[in-house]
Amino acid sequence: MKDGDVLGLVGDLGAGKTTLVQSIARALGVPENVPVTSPTFTLHQVYEGGRLVVHHLDLYRALTEGDLVSLGLDDLVGRGGVCLIEWFDRFGDRAPPDALVVGLSLLGEESRLATIAADGVRSREIVGAL
């Protein structure tokens, strides 16, 4: 990942969205002593100390377009660091146009199915690098 990338995560509760964010944050060099936890109640957390600043957002409680605006998402997405956004589908029509979207589905207690959607130039580059 590089500066400005947006990764959207969708899936049911317990599908592994936060676990994936934790893995990505560590891969980007966020130190082990920095807790990477779900920002369900704070809505936005910032993790520093790695190769890139990581903005971790959780839109589970964002119910209206006004909630998205009050979070300042337009100022965060695509500017400075990477944005990892849980419950990305809550964006609706306001979703960033070039986000890589990962869907996680529960197949069993220990197994998941991941699907990847890329609709823009940068998100397709990421898929190509995978």
N, CA, C and O atoms as CSV, one atom per row, in Angstrom:
chain,resi,resn,atom,element,x,y,z
A,1,MET,N,N,0.842,-1.174,0.000
A,1,MET,CA,C,0.000,0.000,0.000
A,1,MET,C,C,0.891,1.243,0.000
A,1,MET,O,O,2.045,1.223,0.429
A,2,LYS,N,N,0.291,2.327,-0.506
A,2,LYS,CA,C,1.033,3.580,-0.503
A,2,LYS,C,C,0.127,4.720,-0.068
A,2,LYS,O,O,-1.090,4.572,0.040
A,3,ASP,N,N,0.752,5.851,0.176
A,3,ASP,CA,C,0.054,7.032,0.654
A,3,ASP,C,C,-1.168,7.329,-0.211
A,3,ASP,O,O,-1.065,7.389,-1.436
A,4,GLY,N,N,-2.321,7.516,0.427
A,4,GLY,CA,C,-3.549,7.846,-0.279
A,4,GLY,C,C,-4.444,6.668,-0.589
A,4,GLY,O,O,-5.580,6.856,-1.024
A,5,ASP,N,N,-3.956,5.446,-0.376
A,5,ASP,CA,C,-4.775,4.268,-0.670
A,5,ASP,C,C,-5.935,4.136,0.317
A,5,ASP,O,O,-5.831,4.494,1.490
A,6,VAL,N,N,-7.035,3.609,-0.203
A,6,VAL,CA,C,-8.225,3.364,0.608
A,6,VAL,C,C,-8.605,1.905,0.459
A,6,VAL,O,O,-8.751,1.396,-0.652
A,7,LEU,N,N,-8.763,1.235,1.597
A,7,LEU,CA,C,-9.217,-0.151,1.624
A,7,LEU,C,C,-10.533,-0.190,2.368
A,7,LEU,O,O,-10.602,0.163,3.545
A,8,GLY,N,N,-11.574,-0.619,1.683
A,8,GLY,CA,C,-12.877,-0.761,2.306
A,8,GLY,C,C,-13.120,-2.212,2.668
A,8,GLY,O,O,-12.825,-3.117,1.887
A,9,LEU,N,N,-13.661,-2.428,3.859
A,9,LEU,CA,C,-13.943,-3.782,4.340
A,9,LEU,C,C,-15.428,-3.924,4.607
A,9,LEU,O,O,-16.044,-3.094,5.275
A,10,VAL,N,N,-15.988,-4.999,4.068
A,10,VAL,CA,C,-17.400,-5.287,4.305
A,10,VAL,C,C,-17.535,-6.737,4.757
A,10,VAL,O,O,-16.718,-7.592,4.415
A,11,GLY,N,N,-18.574,-6.990,5.524
A,11,GLY,CA,C,-18.819,-8.343,6.008
A,11,GLY,C,C,-19.587,-8.307,7.309
A,11,GLY,O,O,-19.672,-7.274,7.973
A,12,ASP,N,N,-20.141,-9.442,7.662
A,12,ASP,CA,C,-20.930,-9.549,8.881
A,12,ASP,C,C,-20.072,-9.339,10.126
A,12,ASP,O,O,-18.844,-9.388,10.065
A,13,LEU,N,N,-20.736,-9.106,11.252
A,13,LEU,CA,C,-20.042,-9.054,12.532
A,13,LEU,C,C,-19.271,-10.349,12.723
A,13,LEU,O,O,-19.796,-11.435,12.482
A,14,GLY,N,N,-18.030,-10.229,13.155
A,14,GLY,CA,C,-17.219,-11.406,13.415
A,14,GLY,C,C,-16.578,-12.030,12.198
A,14,GLY,O,O,-15.984,-13.104,12.294
A,15,ALA,N,N,-16.686,-11.378,11.054
A,15,ALA,CA,C,-16.121,-11.949,9.823
A,15,ALA,C,C,-14.607,-11.775,9.735
A,15,ALA,O,O,-13.952,-12.466,8.954
A,16,GLY,N,N,-14.038,-10.854,10.533
A,16,GLY,CA,C,-12.591,-10.688,10.534
A,16,GLY,C,C,-12.079,-9.357,10.015
A,16,GLY,O,O,-10.897,-9.228,9.696
A,17,LYS,N,N,-12.955,-8.368,9.926
A,17,LYS,CA,C,-12.533,-7.063,9.401
A,17,LYS,C,C,-11.440,-6.438,10.263
A,17,LYS,O,O,-10.417,-5.995,9.741
A,18,THR,N,N,-11.644,-6.401,11.560
A,18,THR,CA,C,-10.647,-5.804,12.449
A,18,THR,C,C,-9.364,-6.620,12.459
A,18,THR,O,O,-8.275,-6.047,12.517
A,19,THR,N,N,-9.465,-7.926,12.404
A,19,THR,CA,C,-8.275,-8.781,12.357
A,19,THR,C,C,-7.456,-8.479,11.110
A,19,THR,O,O,-6.227,-8.439,11.168
A,20,LEU,N,N,-8.127,-8.266,9.982
A,20,LEU,CA,C,-7.417,-7.911,8.753
A,20,LEU,C,C,-6.740,-6.552,8.894
A,20,LEU,O,O,-5.601,-6.379,8.460
A,21,VAL,N,N,-7.429,-5.591,9.497
A,21,VAL,CA,C,-6.834,-4.269,9.727
A,21,VAL,C,C,-5.591,-4.402,10.601
A,21,VAL,O,O,-4.573,-3.767,10.329
A,22,GLN,N,N,-5.667,-5.223,11.646
A,22,GLN,CA,C,-4.508,-5.429,12.516
A,22,GLN,C,C,-3.320,-5.955,11.718
A,22,GLN,O,O,-2.194,-5.489,11.890
A,23,SER,N,N,-3.570,-6.913,10.859
A,23,SER,CA,C,-2.488,-7.499,10.051
A,23,SER,C,C,-1.889,-6.481,9.086
A,23,SER,O,O,-0.672,-6.424,8.915
A,24,ILE,N,N,-2.735,-5.688,8.465
A,24,ILE,CA,C,-2.240,-4.673,7.527
A,24,ILE,C,C,-1.432,-3.611,8.272
A,24,ILE,O,O,-0.371,-3.193,7.808
A,25,ALA,N,N,-1.934,-3.179,9.422
A,25,ALA,CA,C,-1.214,-2.173,10.215
A,25,ALA,C,C,0.170,-2.686,10.598
A,25,ALA,O,O,1.150,-1.947,10.505
A,26,ARG,N,N,0.257,-3.932,11.022
A,26,ARG,CA,C,1.564,-4.501,11.400
A,26,ARG,C,C,2.462,-4.617,10.171
A,26,ARG,O,O,3.663,-4.356,10.252
A,27,ALA,N,N,1.884,-5.006,9.034
A,27,ALA,CA,C,2.676,-5.114,7.801
A,27,ALA,C,C,3.206,-3.750,7.361
A,27,ALA,O,O,4.252,-3.667,6.717
A,28,LEU,N,N,2.488,-2.687,7.706
A,28,LEU,CA,C,2.938,-1.331,7.387
A,28,LEU,C,C,3.890,-0.788,8.434
A,28,LEU,O,O,4.319,0.363,8.349
A,29,GLY,N,N,4.227,-1.614,9.430
A,29,GLY,CA,C,5.216,-1.223,10.416
A,29,GLY,C,C,4.689,-0.575,11.679
A,29,GLY,O,O,5.475,-0.071,12.482
A,30,VAL,N,N,3.370,-0.573,11.878
A,30,VAL,CA,C,2.846,-0.046,13.138
A,30,VAL,C,C,3.392,-0.939,14.255
A,30,VAL,O,O,3.202,-2.154,14.225
A,31,PRO,N,N,4.067,-0.343,15.239
A,31,PRO,CA,C,4.726,-1.136,16.279
A,31,PRO,C,C,3.764,-2.020,17.075
A,31,PRO,O,O,2.595,-1.682,17.265
A,32,GLU,N,N,4.277,-3.141,17.528
A,32,GLU,CA,C,3.490,-4.100,18.313
A,32,GLU,C,C,2.928,-3.487,19.588
A,32,GLU,O,O,1.881,-3.921,20.070
A,33,ASN,N,N,3.611,-2.480,20.146
A,33,ASN,CA,C,3.122,-1.881,21.386
A,33,ASN,C,C,1.977,-0.888,21.158
A,33,ASN,O,O,1.430,-0.345,22.118
A,34,VAL,N,N,1.616,-0.651,19.907
A,34,VAL,CA,C,0.479,0.218,19.578
A,34,VAL,C,C,-0.742,-0.674,19.372
A,34,VAL,O,O,-0.783,-1.454,18.421
A,35,PRO,N,N,-1.745,-0.567,20.263
A,35,PRO,CA,C,-2.921,-1.417,20.115
A,35,PRO,C,C,-3.737,-1.033,18.872
A,35,PRO,O,O,-4.036,0.140,18.649
A,36,VAL,N,N,-4.079,-2.017,18.092
A,36,VAL,CA,C,-4.932,-1.820,16.915
A,36,VAL,C,C,-6.247,-2.511,17.230
A,36,VAL,O,O,-6.363,-3.733,17.142
A,37,THR,N,N,-7.225,-1.713,17.595
A,37,THR,CA,C,-8.518,-2.242,18.012
A,37,THR,C,C,-9.629,-1.586,17.212
A,37,THR,O,O,-9.425,-0.552,16.577
A,38,SER,N,N,-10.793,-2.192,17.249
A,38,SER,CA,C,-11.922,-1.664,16.494
A,38,SER,C,C,-12.351,-0.306,17.031
A,38,SER,O,O,-12.576,-0.161,18.232
A,39,PRO,N,N,-12.468,0.687,16.160
A,39,PRO,CA,C,-12.931,2.000,16.601
A,39,PRO,C,C,-14.453,2.137,16.531
A,39,PRO,O,O,-14.966,3.182,16.128
A,40,THR,N,N,-15.172,1.088,16.921
A,40,THR,CA,C,-16.630,1.109,16.828
A,40,THR,C,C,-17.229,2.305,17.555
A,40,THR,O,O,-18.188,2.906,17.070
A,41,PHE,N,N,-16.678,2.654,18.707
A,41,PHE,CA,C,-17.258,3.755,19.478
A,41,PHE,C,C,-16.550,5.088,19.233
A,41,PHE,O,O,-17.175,6.145,19.318
A,42,THR,N,N,-15.264,5.045,18.932
A,42,THR,CA,C,-14.550,6.285,18.631
A,42,THR,C,C,-14.679,6.661,17.157
A,42,THR,O,O,-14.453,7.813,16.786
A,43,LEU,N,N,-15.038,5.706,16.328
A,43,LEU,CA,C,-15.249,5.834,14.887
A,43,LEU,C,C,-13.966,6.011,14.066
A,43,LEU,O,O,-13.921,5.606,12.905
A,44,HIS,N,N,-12.934,6.604,14.650
A,44,HIS,CA,C,-11.695,6.861,13.901
A,44,HIS,C,C,-10.511,6.763,14.850
A,44,HIS,O,O,-10.492,7.395,15.905
A,45,GLN,N,N,-9.535,5.971,14.467
A,45,GLN,CA,C,-8.288,5.875,15.220
A,45,GLN,C,C,-7.137,6.053,14.246
A,45,GLN,O,O,-7.235,5.692,13.073
A,46,VAL,N,N,-6.056,6.610,14.742
A,46,VAL,CA,C,-4.864,6.829,13.927
A,46,VAL,C,C,-3.721,6.048,14.547
A,46,VAL,O,O,-3.481,6.125,15.752
A,47,TYR,N,N,-3.015,5.292,13.709
A,47,TYR,CA,C,-1.857,4.527,14.158
A,47,TYR,C,C,-0.632,5.073,13.439
A,47,TYR,O,O,-0.584,5.128,12.210
A,48,GLU,N,N,0.351,5.473,14.228
A,48,GLU,CA,C,1.572,6.033,13.663
A,48,GLU,C,C,2.769,5.180,14.067
A,48,GLU,O,O,2.645,4.256,14.870
A,49,GLY,N,N,3.904,5.498,13.509
A,49,GLY,CA,C,5.130,4.800,13.853
A,49,GLY,C,C,5.547,3.783,12.812
A,49,GLY,O,O,6.607,3.167,12.924
A,50,GLY,N,N,4.718,3.608,11.806
A,50,GLY,CA,C,5.044,2.685,10.731
A,50,GLY,C,C,5.491,3.423,9.487
A,50,GLY,O,O,5.777,4.619,9.529
A,51,ARG,N,N,5.548,2.704,8.386
A,51,ARG,CA,C,5.954,3.270,7.100
A,51,ARG,C,C,4.978,4.345,6.639
A,51,ARG,O,O,5.373,5.315,5.992
A,52,LEU,N,N,3.697,4.170,6.975
A,52,LEU,CA,C,2.644,5.128,6.636
A,52,LEU,C,C,1.741,5.331,7.843
A,52,LEU,O,O,1.613,4.445,8.689
A,53,VAL,N,N,1.125,6.486,7.917
A,53,VAL,CA,C,0.087,6.708,8.918
A,53,VAL,C,C,-1.127,5.872,8.504
A,53,VAL,O,O,-1.492,5.837,7.329
A,54,VAL,N,N,-1.743,5.206,9.470
A,54,VAL,CA,C,-2.912,4.381,9.192
A,54,VAL,C,C,-4.123,5.014,9.871
A,54,VAL,O,O,-4.143,5.199,11.088
A,55,HIS,N,N,-5.138,5.345,9.058
A,55,HIS,CA,C,-6.416,5.818,9.567
A,55,HIS,C,C,-7.361,4.618,9.558
A,55,HIS,O,O,-7.636,4.038,8.508
A,56,HIS,N,N,-7.849,4.259,10.734
A,56,HIS,CA,C,-8.748,3.107,10.874
A,56,HIS,C,C,-10.114,3.654,11.254
A,56,HIS,O,O,-10.287,4.246,12.319
A,57,LEU,N,N,-11.073,3.449,10.374
A,57,LEU,CA,C,-12.420,3.945,10.604
A,57,LEU,C,C,-13.405,2.788,10.678
A,57,LEU,O,O,-13.227,1.758,10.028
A,58,ASP,N,N,-14.434,2.974,11.471
A,58,ASP,CA,C,-15.489,1.981,11.599
A,58,ASP,C,C,-16.813,2.709,11.428
A,58,ASP,O,O,-17.192,3.525,12.268
A,59,LEU,N,N,-17.509,2.415,10.351
A,59,LEU,CA,C,-18.754,3.125,10.042
A,59,LEU,C,C,-19.999,2.400,10.552
A,59,LEU,O,O,-21.116,2.754,10.174
A,60,TYR,N,N,-19.821,1.401,11.399
A,60,TYR,CA,C,-20.964,0.610,11.885
A,60,TYR,C,C,-22.036,1.503,12.500
A,60,TYR,O,O,-23.228,1.278,12.292
A,61,ARG,N,N,-21.619,2.507,13.253
A,61,ARG,CA,C,-22.576,3.386,13.929
A,61,ARG,C,C,-22.917,4.631,13.111
A,61,ARG,O,O,-23.721,5.452,13.554
A,62,ALA,N,N,-22.333,4.785,11.943
A,62,ALA,CA,C,-22.639,5.933,11.088
A,62,ALA,C,C,-23.924,5.629,10.333
A,62,ALA,O,O,-23.929,4.826,9.400
A,63,LEU,N,N,-24.995,6.265,10.733
A,63,LEU,CA,C,-26.309,5.920,10.198
A,63,LEU,C,C,-26.804,6.859,9.105
A,63,LEU,O,O,-27.657,6.484,8.301
A,64,THR,N,N,-26.275,8.067,9.073
A,64,THR,CA,C,-26.759,9.048,8.101
A,64,THR,C,C,-25.593,9.663,7.347
A,64,THR,O,O,-24.435,9.526,7.741
A,65,GLU,N,N,-25.915,10.334,6.267
A,65,GLU,CA,C,-24.884,11.051,5.522
A,65,GLU,C,C,-24.261,12.129,6.392
A,65,GLU,O,O,-23.069,12.412,6.272
A,66,GLY,N,N,-25.052,12.731,7.262
A,66,GLY,CA,C,-24.533,13.738,8.185
A,66,GLY,C,C,-23.476,13.170,9.111
A,66,GLY,O,O,-22.508,13.854,9.445
A,67,ASP,N,N,-23.653,11.913,9.531
A,67,ASP,CA,C,-22.641,11.260,10.365
A,67,ASP,C,C,-21.321,11.161,9.616
A,67,ASP,O,O,-20.258,11.394,10.190
A,68,LEU,N,N,-21.387,10.816,8.340
A,68,LEU,CA,C,-20.165,10.706,7.534
A,68,LEU,C,C,-19.492,12.057,7.376
A,68,LEU,O,O,-18.267,12.158,7.443
A,69,VAL,N,N,-20.281,13.083,7.170
A,69,VAL,CA,C,-19.734,14.429,7.015
A,69,VAL,C,C,-19.090,14.886,8.321
A,69,VAL,O,O,-18.006,15.467,8.305
A,70,SER,N,N,-19.753,14.627,9.460
A,70,SER,CA,C,-19.217,15.081,10.746
A,70,SER,C,C,-17.917,14.367,11.111
A,70,SER,O,O,-17.114,14.902,11.876
A,71,LEU,N,N,-17.703,13.178,10.578
A,71,LEU,CA,C,-16.446,12.469,10.809
A,71,LEU,C,C,-15.291,13.105,10.042
A,71,LEU,O,O,-14.126,12.848,10.343
A,72,GLY,N,N,-15.609,13.925,9.063
A,72,GLY,CA,C,-14.564,14.543,8.250
A,72,GLY,C,C,-13.952,13.569,7.260
A,72,GLY,O,O,-12.785,13.703,6.894
A,73,LEU,N,N,-14.739,12.586,6.822
A,73,LEU,CA,C,-14.206,11.573,5.919
A,73,LEU,C,C,-13.691,12.154,4.621
A,73,LEU,O,O,-12.707,11.665,4.066
A,74,ASP,N,N,-14.342,13.184,4.136
A,74,ASP,CA,C,-13.886,13.796,2.883
A,74,ASP,C,C,-12.469,14.353,3.026
A,74,ASP,O,O,-11.715,14.386,2.054
A,75,ASP,N,N,-12.105,14.790,4.237
A,75,ASP,CA,C,-10.765,15.320,4.476
A,75,ASP,C,C,-9.735,14.214,4.658
A,75,ASP,O,O,-8.548,14.428,4.411
A,76,LEU,N,N,-10.179,13.028,5.089
A,76,LEU,CA,C,-9.254,11.930,5.360
A,76,LEU,C,C,-8.970,11.064,4.148
A,76,LEU,O,O,-7.821,10.729,3.860
A,77,VAL,N,N,-10.014,10.712,3.453
A,77,VAL,CA,C,-9.904,9.715,2.394
A,77,VAL,C,C,-9.059,10.233,1.243
A,77,VAL,O,O,-9.346,11.273,0.650
A,78,GLY,N,N,-8.017,9.484,0.948
A,78,GLY,CA,C,-7.154,9.819,-0.172
A,78,GLY,C,C,-6.101,10.871,0.117
A,78,GLY,O,O,-5.379,11.288,-0.789
A,79,ARG,N,N,-6.000,11.309,1.370
A,79,ARG,CA,C,-5.022,12.347,1.715
A,79,ARG,C,C,-4.211,11.910,2.925
A,79,ARG,O,O,-4.763,11.734,4.011
A,80,GLY,N,N,-2.936,11.739,2.753
A,80,GLY,CA,C,-2.052,11.470,3.869
A,80,GLY,C,C,-2.286,10.148,4.565
A,80,GLY,O,O,-3.254,10.008,5.314
A,81,GLY,N,N,-1.439,9.194,4.339
A,81,GLY,CA,C,-1.574,7.877,4.946
A,81,GLY,C,C,-2.531,7.000,4.163
A,81,GLY,O,O,-2.926,7.317,3.041
A,82,VAL,N,N,-2.889,5.896,4.783
A,82,VAL,CA,C,-3.855,4.986,4.181
A,82,VAL,C,C,-5.101,4.959,5.060
A,82,VAL,O,O,-5.022,5.145,6.274
A,83,CYS,N,N,-6.237,4.729,4.441
A,83,CYS,CA,C,-7.498,4.614,5.166
A,83,CYS,C,C,-7.998,3.182,5.066
A,83,CYS,O,O,-8.188,2.654,3.971
A,84,LEU,N,N,-8.206,2.567,6.208
A,84,LEU,CA,C,-8.774,1.227,6.295
A,84,LEU,C,C,-10.140,1.403,6.935
A,84,LEU,O,O,-10.243,1.788,8.100
A,85,ILE,N,N,-11.192,1.119,6.170
A,85,ILE,CA,C,-12.539,1.503,6.591
A,85,ILE,C,C,-13.438,0.273,6.711
A,85,ILE,O,O,-13.783,-0.367,5.717
A,86,GLU,N,N,-13.809,-0.043,7.967
A,86,GLU,CA,C,-14.734,-1.136,8.214
A,86,GLU,C,C,-16.168,-0.664,7.971
A,86,GLU,O,O,-16.488,0.507,8.175
A,87,TRP,N,N,-17.018,-1.581,7.535
A,87,TRP,CA,C,-18.406,-1.288,7.176
A,87,TRP,C,C,-18.451,-0.258,6.054
A,87,TRP,O,O,-19.255,0.674,6.068
A,88,PHE,N,N,-17.569,-0.452,5.088
A,88,PHE,CA,C,-17.409,0.463,3.968
A,88,PHE,C,C,-18.707,0.667,3.187
A,88,PHE,O,O,-18.924,1.736,2.618
A,89,ASP,N,N,-19.558,-0.336,3.157
A,89,ASP,CA,C,-20.813,-0.244,2.419
A,89,ASP,C,C,-21.733,0.850,2.967
A,89,ASP,O,O,-22.682,1.242,2.288
A,90,ARG,N,N,-21.475,1.347,4.168
A,90,ARG,CA,C,-22.283,2.434,4.736
A,90,ARG,C,C,-22.051,3.755,4.014
A,90,ARG,O,O,-22.839,4.689,4.161
A,91,PHE,N,N,-20.973,3.839,3.233
A,91,PHE,CA,C,-20.717,5.048,2.447
A,91,PHE,C,C,-21.814,5.283,1.415
A,91,PHE,O,O,-22.164,6.427,1.124
A,92,GLY,N,N,-22.354,4.202,0.866
A,92,GLY,CA,C,-23.331,4.360,-0.201
A,92,GLY,C,C,-22.739,5.107,-1.372
A,92,GLY,O,O,-21.646,4.779,-1.832
A,93,ASP,N,N,-23.453,6.115,-1.862
A,93,ASP,CA,C,-23.014,6.890,-3.023
A,93,ASP,C,C,-21.797,7.772,-2.743
A,93,ASP,O,O,-21.167,8.268,-3.677
A,94,ARG,N,N,-21.462,7.973,-1.467
A,94,ARG,CA,C,-20.329,8.830,-1.104
A,94,ARG,C,C,-19.014,8.057,-1.052
A,94,ARG,O,O,-17.982,8.622,-0.689
A,95,ALA,N,N,-19.036,6.782,-1.407
A,95,ALA,CA,C,-17.825,5.952,-1.337
A,95,ALA,C,C,-16.732,6.508,-2.234
A,95,ALA,O,O,-17.003,6.950,-3.351
A,96,PRO,N,N,-15.489,6.486,-1.744
A,96,PRO,CA,C,-14.376,6.919,-2.597
A,96,PRO,C,C,-14.337,6.074,-3.871
A,96,PRO,O,O,-14.519,4.858,-3.803
A,97,PRO,N,N,-14.105,6.692,-5.025
A,97,PRO,CA,C,-14.234,5.989,-6.298
A,97,PRO,C,C,-13.144,4.960,-6.595
A,97,PRO,O,O,-13.365,4.067,-7.413
A,98,ASP,N,N,-12.000,5.054,-5.970
A,98,ASP,CA,C,-10.904,4.151,-6.311
A,98,ASP,C,C,-10.458,3.319,-5.117
A,98,ASP,O,O,-9.270,3.040,-4.949
A,99,ALA,N,N,-11.412,2.929,-4.297
A,99,ALA,CA,C,-11.082,2.102,-3.134
A,99,ALA,C,C,-11.018,0.635,-3.544
A,99,ALA,O,O,-11.772,0.174,-4.401
A,100,LEU,N,N,-10.117,-0.065,-2.922
A,100,LEU,CA,C,-10.077,-1.514,-3.038
A,100,LEU,C,C,-11.032,-2.026,-1.969
A,100,LEU,O,O,-10.894,-1.673,-0.798
A,101,VAL,N,N,-11.988,-2.846,-2.351
A,101,VAL,CA,C,-12.998,-3.322,-1.403
A,101,VAL,C,C,-12.837,-4.819,-1.195
A,101,VAL,O,O,-12.850,-5.602,-2.144
A,102,VAL,N,N,-12.683,-5.200,0.077
A,102,VAL,CA,C,-12.550,-6.605,0.448
A,102,VAL,C,C,-13.796,-7.003,1.213
A,102,VAL,O,O,-14.133,-6.403,2.234
A,103,GLY,N,N,-14.479,-8.027,0.705
A,103,GLY,CA,C,-15.627,-8.584,1.395
A,103,GLY,C,C,-15.217,-9.858,2.113
A,103,GLY,O,O,-14.553,-10.721,1.538
A,104,LEU,N,N,-15.612,-9.968,3.359
A,104,LEU,CA,C,-15.301,-11.156,4.153
A,104,LEU,C,C,-16.589,-11.852,4.545
A,104,LEU,O,O,-17.513,-11.226,5.064
A,105,SER,N,N,-16.645,-13.155,4.294
A,105,SER,CA,C,-17.820,-13.964,4.635
A,105,SER,C,C,-17.396,-15.115,5.531
A,105,SER,O,O,-16.356,-15.740,5.323
A,106,LEU,N,N,-18.211,-15.376,6.516
A,106,LEU,CA,C,-17.975,-16.512,7.406
A,106,LEU,C,C,-18.348,-17.803,6.700
A,106,LEU,O,O,-19.458,-17.944,6.187
A,107,LEU,N,N,-17.412,-18.746,6.678
A,107,LEU,CA,C,-17.705,-20.081,6.140
A,107,LEU,C,C,-17.790,-21.095,7.264
A,107,LEU,O,O,-18.378,-22.164,7.097
A,108,GLY,N,N,-17.223,-20.775,8.378
A,108,GLY,CA,C,-17.197,-21.635,9.554
A,108,GLY,C,C,-16.456,-20.906,10.645
A,108,GLY,O,O,-16.021,-19.770,10.457
A,109,GLU,N,N,-16.308,-21.550,11.784
A,109,GLU,CA,C,-15.655,-20.899,12.916
A,109,GLU,C,C,-14.219,-20.484,12.608
A,109,GLU,O,O,-13.743,-19.457,13.091
A,110,GLU,N,N,-13.547,-21.278,11.813
A,110,GLU,CA,C,-12.143,-21.011,11.516
A,110,GLU,C,C,-11.869,-20.696,10.044
A,110,GLU,O,O,-10.710,-20.672,9.632
A,111,SER,N,N,-12.907,-20.456,9.246
A,111,SER,CA,C,-12.658,-20.210,7.828
A,111,SER,C,C,-13.493,-19.037,7.312
A,111,SER,O,O,-14.624,-18.804,7.737
A,112,ARG,N,N,-12.884,-18.319,6.381
A,112,ARG,CA,C,-13.506,-17.148,5.771
A,112,ARG,C,C,-13.307,-17.202,4.265
A,112,ARG,O,O,-12.370,-17.820,3.760
A,113,LEU,N,N,-14.211,-16.539,3.567
A,113,LEU,CA,C,-14.074,-16.338,2.129
A,113,LEU,C,C,-13.852,-14.849,1.917
A,113,LEU,O,O,-14.631,-14.030,2.403
A,114,ALA,N,N,-12.796,-14.492,1.196
A,114,ALA,CA,C,-12.516,-13.093,0.891
A,114,ALA,C,C,-12.752,-12.852,-0.596
A,114,ALA,O,O,-12.304,-13.628,-1.440
A,115,THR,N,N,-13.454,-11.774,-0.905
A,115,THR,CA,C,-13.648,-11.349,-2.288
A,115,THR,C,C,-13.054,-9.943,-2.412
A,115,THR,O,O,-13.088,-9.150,-1.471
A,116,ILE,N,N,-12.519,-9.660,-3.579
A,116,ILE,CA,C,-11.874,-8.366,-3.797
A,116,ILE,C,C,-12.511,-7.690,-5.005
A,116,ILE,O,O,-12.696,-8.309,-6.053
A,117,ALA,N,N,-12.844,-6.405,-4.841
A,117,ALA,CA,C,-13.395,-5.616,-5.939
A,117,ALA,C,C,-12.517,-4.381,-6.144
A,117,ALA,O,O,-12.193,-3.671,-5.192
A,118,ALA,N,N,-12.145,-4.142,-7.377
A,118,ALA,CA,C,-11.308,-2.991,-7.719
A,118,ALA,C,C,-11.919,-2.308,-8.929
A,118,ALA,O,O,-12.035,-2.905,-9.999
A,119,ASP,N,N,-12.314,-1.037,-8.751
A,119,ASP,CA,C,-12.978,-0.327,-9.841
A,119,ASP,C,C,-12.194,0.853,-10.388
A,119,ASP,O,O,-12.670,1.544,-11.288
A,120,GLY,N,N,-11.008,1.094,-9.865
A,120,GLY,CA,C,-10.234,2.241,-10.319
A,120,GLY,C,C,-8.819,1.837,-10.681
A,120,GLY,O,O,-8.416,0.689,-10.498
A,121,VAL,N,N,-8.080,2.788,-11.193
A,121,VAL,CA,C,-6.710,2.539,-11.648
A,121,VAL,C,C,-5.845,2.053,-10.492
A,121,VAL,O,O,-5.203,1.009,-10.604
A,122,ARG,N,N,-5.815,2.791,-9.378
A,122,ARG,CA,C,-4.945,2.422,-8.265
A,122,ARG,C,C,-5.384,1.109,-7.631
A,122,ARG,O,O,-4.541,0.266,-7.326
A,123,SER,N,N,-6.666,0.918,-7.428
A,123,SER,CA,C,-7.126,-0.327,-6.801
A,123,SER,C,C,-6.801,-1.535,-7.692
A,123,SER,O,O,-6.512,-2.618,-7.183
A,124,ARG,N,N,-6.845,-1.355,-8.996
A,124,ARG,CA,C,-6.454,-2.446,-9.908
A,124,ARG,C,C,-4.953,-2.716,-9.834
A,124,ARG,O,O,-4.519,-3.861,-9.958
A,125,GLU,N,N,-4.160,-1.661,-9.632
A,125,GLU,CA,C,-2.716,-1.848,-9.432
A,125,GLU,C,C,-2.444,-2.700,-8.201
A,125,GLU,O,O,-1.578,-3.574,-8.225
A,126,ILE,N,N,-3.175,-2.448,-7.137
A,126,ILE,CA,C,-2.994,-3.211,-5.901
A,126,ILE,C,C,-3.326,-4.668,-6.143
A,126,ILE,O,O,-2.581,-5.553,-5.722
A,127,VAL,N,N,-4.439,-4.928,-6.819
A,127,VAL,CA,C,-4.823,-6.308,-7.117
A,127,VAL,C,C,-3.749,-6.967,-7.983
A,127,VAL,O,O,-3.406,-8.129,-7.764
A,128,GLY,N,N,-3.225,-6.245,-8.948
A,128,GLY,CA,C,-2.186,-6.796,-9.803
A,128,GLY,C,C,-0.929,-7.152,-9.029
A,128,GLY,O,O,-0.233,-8.109,-9.367
A,129,ALA,N,N,-0.638,-6.371,-7.977
A,129,ALA,CA,C,0.545,-6.658,-7.158
A,129,ALA,C,C,0.328,-7.864,-6.250
A,129,ALA,O,O,1.286,-8.496,-5.804
A,130,LEU,N,N,-0.932,-8.175,-5.983
A,130,LEU,CA,C,-1.225,-9.332,-5.133
A,130,LEU,C,C,-0.954,-10.615,-5.904
A,130,LEU,O,O,-1.138,-11.708,-5.368
